[in-house]
Amino acid sequence: MGVFWIALLGLAVGVLIAAEWPHIAKHLPLGEDHGRRRRRRKTDLRVVRAEPPDDTEDFAASVERDLASLPTIKERDRNR
């Protein structure tokens, strides 16, 4: 009777692997398909160039303005 349960367990594991194989295969480096998918993903990448110095100074100034307008703990305590 023990052999029956071991065979049944093996069959259940086999069915589970067969059902999940498409998901499992995506994460395994199998054959040429893996390299093709990687090359396809790389074509979607783009190079981001550094911004001109004027934009960087404008950004820094806007960050300073935003930080200056944020409430601090001391201001909240005064309102209470």
Buried (B, 14 or more C-beta within 10 A) or exposed (E): EEEEEEEEEEEEEEEEEEEEEEEEEEEEEEEEEBEEEEEEEEEEEEEEEEEEEEEEEEEEEEEEEEEEEEEEEEEEEEEE
